[in-house]
Amino acid sequence: MLGVASAALAVSQAFAKGDISIQATPHTVHAGHVVKVRGQGDDDAEWYTILAIQERSGRSGHWGHWHAVARSFNGNARANVKATRTGELQFRSVLYSTDAHHRHAKTDRISAPVTIRVVR
């Protein structure tokens, strides 16, 4: 029985693991105050990665473009973003895989966005 279990383990495929996440606090903030954002991401199948925290502002149907507010080469990024006007802010983590010189980046994975409400 032990031999069968060992053979089954030896034949099974190895799967690369990876994950990505984003957190932002507080969920409601007054204009002029700071939102603390933390992103994490990794992919065991890639040798070189860059994690970016991206932000966009506006409201549903009238969003601006995503732009990077922080980058990290170790899979953990942090940013303190000042909420300048009322409406909503959205943040997401984007993991890019690159070559050894961090050129020719390709998108590996993107987190679901987290929304912050900005009030007066």
Secondary structure, DSSP 8 states (H G I E B T S, - for coil): -HHHHHHHHHHS-----EEEEEEEE-SEEETTSEEEEEEEEEETT-SEEEEEEEEEEE-TT-----EEEEEESSSEEEEEEE--SSEEEEEEEEEEEE-TTS-S-EEEEE---EEEEEE-
